[in-house]
Amino acid sequence: MKIFLYFLQKWSIRRFKMVEIWAKSNGISLKDHTEHILNFLDSNEFSRVIEKIKGKLRSENVDFKKLIKYASFYHDFGKVSLAFQRTIKNNNFLRLDNFPNIRHNILSLFFINKEKIQKISNNDESLYSTILSSIAFHHWRKNEKEYLLHLNENLVNACEVLLNGDNGKKTG
């Protein structure tokens, strides 16, 4: 929640003009992208996938559809990152100094509510780990292992920025 408030605070500085968060370089908004995914999850086509997942995970009394919807809803929230928005050429997005460059899939983990996932998964720690892994690794790259091994310093810096109120400086 702190990360969301951080970005909300920075957006409000821009004369209360909300800038659109893009999910894709063609200008598709994060909101539209997320709605598209959630609509697919409600389709009959996805119901067959849910049944396969249930068979593989073998957990009792778990609402897998709800769990997958939760993960799907939050999986791209890290796209609020300035680095991501710059990468996809969203030039209207707020510019900040001092915010570490963390890939969106890792940054998305900051939005996850552990207690909520534990409740949905009946406190199944393996399911909790599976959900976090599915978000963190939903874009696997060749250098992912090296990135994760060297992420520590950037991640610590990002946590300090978000938790200690060192919110950077507006640059333009």
WOCORPE-V69963 format. One record per backbone hydrogen bond with DSSP energy under -1.0 kcal/mol. NH is the residue of the N-H (numbers start at 1). CO is the residue of the C=O. If there is no record, write none. Layout:
# WOCORPE-V69963
nh co
NH CO
NH CO
This chain:
# WOCORPE-V69963
nh co
5 1
6 2
7 3
8 4
9 5
10 6
11 7
12 8
14 11
15 13
16 12
17 14
23 28
24 28
27 24
30 21
33 29
34 30
35 31
36 32
37 33
38 34
39 35
40 36
41 37
43 40
50 46
51 47
52 48
53 49
54 50
55 51
56 52
57 53
58 54
64 62
67 63
68 64
69 65
70 66
71 67
72 68
73 69
74 70
75 71
77 74
79 76
80 77
81 78
85 81
86 82
87 83
88 84
89 86
90 85
91 89
93 90
97 169
107 103
108 104
109 106
110 107
111 108
112 109
117 113
118 114
119 115
120 116
121 117
122 119
123 118
128 124
129 125
130 126
131 127
132 128
133 129
134 130
135 131
136 132
137 133
138 135
144 141
147 143
148 144
149 145
150 146
155 151
156 152
157 153
158 154
159 155
160 156
161 157
162 158
163 159
164 160
167 165
171 95
